[in-house]
Amino acid sequence: MAIQNRKIILRSRPEGEAGLDNFELLTEPLPPAGPEQVLIRHHYLSLDPYMRRRMDLKKNYAPPHPVGEVMLGGTVGEVLESRHPDFPPGTFVVGRGGWQEYSIVPAADASQDLRKVDADKVPLSYHLGALGMPGLTAWVGLEKICQPRSGETLVVSAASGAVGSAVIALAKSMQVRVVGIAGGPEKCNYAVTALGCDTCVDYKQYSDTASLTEALRAQCPAGVDSLFENVGGYVMDSVMSQMNAFGRIAVCGMISGYDGEPAPMRDPSAILWSRLRVEGFIVGENKALWDVGFAKLRELVVAGRLRPRESISTGIESAPEAFLGMLRGKNLGKQLVKLA
Ligand SMILES: NC(=O)c1ccc[n+]([C@@H]2O[C@H](COP(=O)([O-])OP(=O)(O)OC[C@H]3O[C@@H](n4cnc5c(N)ncnc54)[C@H](OP(=O)(O)O)[C@@H]3O)[C@@H](O)[C@H]2O)c1
């Protein structure tokens, strides 16, 4: 009997904030795998901020996600059926399976980014977080743009998240002073005690640029040499005004403006006065840096210096709510959905 696959499609584009009614759960029978294809049972689905932007028609580095199609997303799972010799049944793989319980993909197609992973050495879910795309994002932004030197001060926003936690662990391994910014005492406590962040500012205690700037200044007496920016808006404004001359800003994400109106930048003149280098980047466009990044991240995880936290919801039907919660900061660490 055919396997019944449950999946979540994008039912409609959000107007303003996204809501549960923008998604729809469908069930359909799966066909058998065709020539060169593999059938994968997903164990975990990754929920990531970029998905929100892809739900809109706004300018982006990739096209808008089509309405009516299964939501896009990274997955890790086990090959159940195979018609490709490199991926026999039982192989664990990371891929782009989307918001569904199973996927059938052409294994040799490079656009699928199908990659074998260990299922025994670290928890399988880590391949979607610390040892996956978010961890590599941290590595690429640091290596390519922040380029922190020993003794310098680096600030990272969304510090307790999937990317932020890897930024802290990697930057600490480079003997850099790291100041985190995160929402709430639990997140700040995790950044400091579990990840080794030197100090962490709870931005939710400060509702405007002036008060957050003051709080940050107290933690950055020698100014800020590099910023790993995940949030944008007044959080970024508060750090920009304290950048040292020739500082570097890796613009990784601007999550405060994804779900509705974009967050404005208050005073870009800091780029001139402090002669800043400000550069956006996309992890998938920097694959030449991945191998070294994987090795560094694995070393830190094995040594217990990168201790990833995860927020895990259960069942594909839980994905929309977990996703919207992550956009509003309800997650601590990598947001995942457990599917098997
Ligand atoms: N450039 C790339 O290739 C690339 C790749 C992956 C991710 N990213 C970006 O990296 C950033 C972090 O992604 P992630 O996967 O690690 O997510 P995450 O940090 O695990 O989760 C998102 C976090 O963003 C924070 N946040 C949400 N709305 C906010 C707001 N209005 N103001 C301040 N903070 C807010 C929340 O933490 P708090 O409770 O601390 O506010 C929330 O927990 C995102 O901007 C994402 O788009 C970029």
The ligand as an SDF file (V2000), in Angstrom:
LIG
                    3D

 48 52  0  0  0  0  0  0  0  0999 V2000
   22.6760   35.1800    5.6140 N   0  0  0  0  0  0  0  0  0  0  0  0
   22.4620   33.8850    5.7040 C   0  0  0  0  0  0  0  0  0  0  0  0
   22.9110   33.0750    4.8840 O   0  0  0  0  0  0  0  0  0  0  0  0
   21.6470   33.3850    6.8740 C   0  0  0  0  0  0  0  0  0  0  0  0
   21.5300   32.0070    7.1550 C   0  0  0  0  0  0  0  0  0  0  0  0
   20.8270   31.6060    8.2920 C   0  0  0  0  0  0  0  0  0  0  0  0
   20.2170   32.5590    9.1070 C   0  0  0  0  0  0  0  0  0  0  0  0
   20.3220   33.8660    8.7710 N   0  0  0  0  0  0  0  0  0  0  0  0
   19.7240   34.9220    9.6350 C   0  0  0  0  0  0  0  0  0  0  0  0
   20.2730   34.8010   10.9300 O   0  0  0  0  0  0  0  0  0  0  0  0
   19.3340   35.2890   11.8910 C   0  0  0  0  0  0  0  0  0  0  0  0
   19.1810   34.2580   12.9950 C   0  0  0  0  0  0  0  0  0  0  0  0
   18.6320   33.0710   12.4350 O   0  0  0  0  0  0  0  0  0  0  0  0
   18.4820   31.7510   13.3180 P   0  0  0  0  0  0  0  0  0  0  0  0
   18.0930   30.6590   12.4050 O   0  0  0  0  0  0  0  0  0  0  0  0
   19.6580   31.6000   14.1840 O   0  0  0  0  0  0  0  0  0  0  0  0
   17.2090   32.0980   14.2180 O   0  0  0  0  0  0  0  0  0  0  0  0
   17.1630   32.1200   15.8100 P   0  0  0  0  0  0  0  0  0  0  0  0
   18.0680   33.2140   16.2700 O   0  0  0  0  0  0  0  0  0  0  0  0
   17.3500   30.7570   16.3210 O   0  0  0  0  0  0  0  0  0  0  0  0
   15.6440   32.5220   16.0660 O   0  0  0  0  0  0  0  0  0  0  0  0
   15.1760   33.7740   15.7410 C   0  0  0  0  0  0  0  0  0  0  0  0
   15.4220   34.7510   16.9260 C   0  0  0  0  0  0  0  0  0  0  0  0
   15.3860   36.0750   16.4460 O   0  0  0  0  0  0  0  0  0  0  0  0
   15.0810   36.9360   17.5180 C   0  0  0  0  0  0  0  0  0  0  0  0
   14.1130   37.9510   17.1180 N   0  0  0  0  0  0  0  0  0  0  0  0
   12.9550   37.7850   16.4990 C   0  0  0  0  0  0  0  0  0  0  0  0
   12.3310   38.9650   16.3140 N   0  0  0  0  0  0  0  0  0  0  0  0
   13.1310   39.8890   16.8560 C   0  0  0  0  0  0  0  0  0  0  0  0
   13.0360   41.2950   16.9810 C   0  0  0  0  0  0  0  0  0  0  0  0
   11.9910   41.9870   16.5200 N   0  0  0  0  0  0  0  0  0  0  0  0
   14.0340   41.9390   17.5760 N   0  0  0  0  0  0  0  0  0  0  0  0
   15.0980   41.2710   18.0540 C   0  0  0  0  0  0  0  0  0  0  0  0
   15.2470   39.9150   17.9610 N   0  0  0  0  0  0  0  0  0  0  0  0
   14.2600   39.2470   17.3560 C   0  0  0  0  0  0  0  0  0  0  0  0
   14.4610   36.0690   18.6230 C   0  0  0  0  0  0  0  0  0  0  0  0
   15.4110   35.9870   19.6860 O   0  0  0  0  0  0  0  0  0  0  0  0
   15.3310   36.9930   20.9060 P   0  0  0  0  0  0  0  0  0  0  0  0
   14.2850   36.4590   21.8240 O   0  0  0  0  0  0  0  0  0  0  0  0
   16.6960   36.9770   21.4500 O   0  0  0  0  0  0  0  0  0  0  0  0
   14.9070   38.3040   20.3540 O   0  0  0  0  0  0  0  0  0  0  0  0
   14.2990   34.7170   17.9720 C   0  0  0  0  0  0  0  0  0  0  0  0
   14.4460   33.6680   18.8950 O   0  0  0  0  0  0  0  0  0  0  0  0
   18.0610   35.5950   11.1230 C   0  0  0  0  0  0  0  0  0  0  0  0
   17.9970   36.9760   10.8590 O   0  0  0  0  0  0  0  0  0  0  0  0
   18.2320   34.8290    9.8170 C   0  0  0  0  0  0  0  0  0  0  0  0
   17.5130   35.3740    8.7520 O   0  0  0  0  0  0  0  0  0  0  0  0
   21.0100   34.2980    7.6790 C   0  0  0  0  0  0  0  0  0  0  0  0
  1  2  1  0
  2  3  2  0
  2  4  1  0
  4  5  1  0
  4 48  2  0
  5  6  2  0
  6  7  1  0
  7  8  2  0
  8  9  1  0
  8 48  1  0
  9 10  1  0
  9 46  1  0
 10 11  1  0
 11 12  1  0
 11 44  1  0
 12 13  1  0
 13 14  1  0
 14 15  2  0
 14 16  1  0
 14 17  1  0
 17 18  1  0
 18 19  2  0
 18 20  1  0
 18 21  1  0
 21 22  1  0
 22 23  1  0
 23 24  1  0
 23 42  1  0
 24 25  1  0
 25 26  1  0
 25 36  1  0
 26 27  1  0
 26 35  1  0
 27 28  2  0
 28 29  1  0
 29 30  1  0
 29 35  2  0
 30 31  1  0
 30 32  2  0
 32 33  1  0
 33 34  2  0
 34 35  1  0
 36 37  1  0
 36 42  1  0
 37 38  1  0
 38 39  2  0
 38 40  1  0
 38 41  1  0
 42 43  1  0
 44 45  1  0
 44 46  1  0
 46 47  1  0
M  CHG  2   8   1  16  -1
M  END
$$$$
